[in-house]
Amino acid sequence: MSDTTKPAVWIFDSTGEAYGAVQCRDDIRDGDVLVVESEQVIGIAHTWPFALTEAHGELQRFRKGLDPPTWEDGKHAPGVAVAEREAARMGFPLTRVDAVATAPADENKGDRA
């Protein structure tokens, strides 16, 4: 993976700020990592940005099912790996795959998957 496709890590003051930035900024790419230390949230940029941590704030939560690294044919796996390392480094608990995992909810259409 080249540096241009390596997931970037973005730091935000709130999950609301992170969600809005993903929706509005062109420099944040799908699969980039979102860190909100004040809310103990680590997430992934996506059309509906989603949290990998138990705390999720304004980010979407995963539903029961597939795990984040394999979701959407693994296209978010590099970001998930970076996000999991960040969560471990910061001591933020991750959501258990069997508890709540796969596609983020589409807030306009209900659950997507």
Phi, psi and omega per residue, in radians:
M1 nan 2.199 3.137
S2 -1.374 2.874 3.139
D3 -1.070 -0.476 -3.126
T4 -1.305 -0.331 3.120
T5 -1.902 -0.073 3.096
K6 -1.165 2.375 -3.127
P7 -1.096 2.323 3.058
A8 -1.448 2.703 3.066
V9 -1.922 2.138 -3.110
W10 -1.959 2.366 -3.124
I11 -1.868 2.292 3.139
F12 -2.273 2.757 3.112
D13 -1.409 -0.435 3.141
S14 -2.633 2.792 3.102
T15 -1.215 -0.521 3.061
G16 -1.098 -0.738 3.092
E17 -1.113 -0.749 3.139
A18 -1.081 -0.820 -3.130
Y19 -1.025 -0.849 -3.139
G20 -1.090 -0.698 3.141
A21 -1.106 -0.727 3.129
V22 -1.079 -0.641 -3.112
Q23 -1.289 -0.492 -2.960
C24 -1.960 -0.398 -3.022
R25 -1.749 2.305 3.138
D26 -1.360 -0.318 -3.103
D27 -1.412 -0.228 3.079
I28 -1.646 2.101 -3.051
R29 -1.795 2.696 2.994
D30 -0.878 2.280 3.108
G31 1.659 -0.199 3.058
D32 -1.151 2.788 -3.074
V33 -1.739 2.360 -3.140
L34 -1.941 2.194 -3.126
V35 -2.086 2.174 3.073
V36 -2.235 1.535 -3.043
E37 -1.061 -0.684 -3.076
S38 -1.079 -0.426 -3.129
E39 -1.937 0.060 -3.096
Q40 0.972 0.796 -3.099
V41 -2.093 2.324 2.973
I42 -2.164 2.233 -3.096
G43 -2.401 -3.087 -3.123
I44 -2.175 2.337 3.072
A45 -1.229 2.369 -3.099
H46 -2.891 2.989 3.072
T47 -0.852 -0.763 3.001
W48 -2.032 1.629 -3.085
P49 -0.941 2.413 -3.055
F50 -2.220 2.627 -3.136
A51 -1.615 2.524 3.014
L52 -1.772 -0.216 -3.124
T53 -1.599 2.826 3.086
E54 -1.019 -0.796 3.047
A55 -1.284 2.432 -3.121
H56 -2.310 -0.316 3.128
G57 0.950 -2.234 -3.120
E58 -1.489 -0.105 3.124
L59 -1.362 2.780 3.121
Q60 -1.222 2.717 3.033
R61 -1.855 2.712 3.054
F62 -1.500 2.633 3.048
R63 -1.740 2.961 3.109
K64 -0.954 2.469 3.067
G65 2.453 -2.332 -3.088
L66 -1.114 2.701 3.110
D67 -1.512 2.700 -3.054
P68 -0.936 -0.699 -3.119
P69 -1.137 -0.410 -3.117
T70 -1.765 -0.179 -3.126
W71 -1.085 2.500 -3.092
E72 0.904 0.868 3.102
D73 0.984 0.532 3.056
G74 1.344 0.203 -3.074
K75 -1.135 -0.340 3.121
H76 -1.741 0.038 -3.066
A77 -0.953 -0.776 3.124
P78 -1.058 -0.737 3.114
G79 -1.175 -0.676 3.121
V80 -1.089 -0.732 3.134
A81 -1.081 -0.785 3.115
V82 -1.126 -0.763 -3.129
A83 -1.087 -0.721 3.129
E84 -1.125 -0.671 3.078
R85 -1.132 -0.739 3.113
E86 -1.091 -0.759 -3.138
A87 -1.095 -0.742 3.129
A88 -1.133 -0.762 3.139
R89 -1.063 -0.650 -3.086
M90 -1.601 -0.133 3.137
G91 1.318 0.472 3.123
F92 -1.613 2.176 -3.123
P93 -1.200 2.383 3.099
L94 -1.481 2.658 3.033
T95 -1.192 2.336 3.072
R96 -1.232 2.334 -3.127
V97 -1.006 -0.733 -3.090
D98 -1.363 -0.134 -3.126
A99 -1.591 -0.757 -3.064
V100 -2.670 1.089 -2.998
A101 -2.261 2.495 2.397
T102 2.942 -1.904 -3.037
A103 -1.365 2.415 3.029
P104 -1.067 2.648 3.106
A105 -1.229 2.474 3.005
D106 -1.563 1.925 -3.028
E107 -1.130 -0.311 3.122
N108 -1.589 -0.402 -3.032
K109 -2.143 0.165 -3.043
G110 1.383 -2.854 -3.118
D111 -1.173 2.411 -3.068
R112 -1.466 -0.631 -3.010
A113 -1.993 nan nan
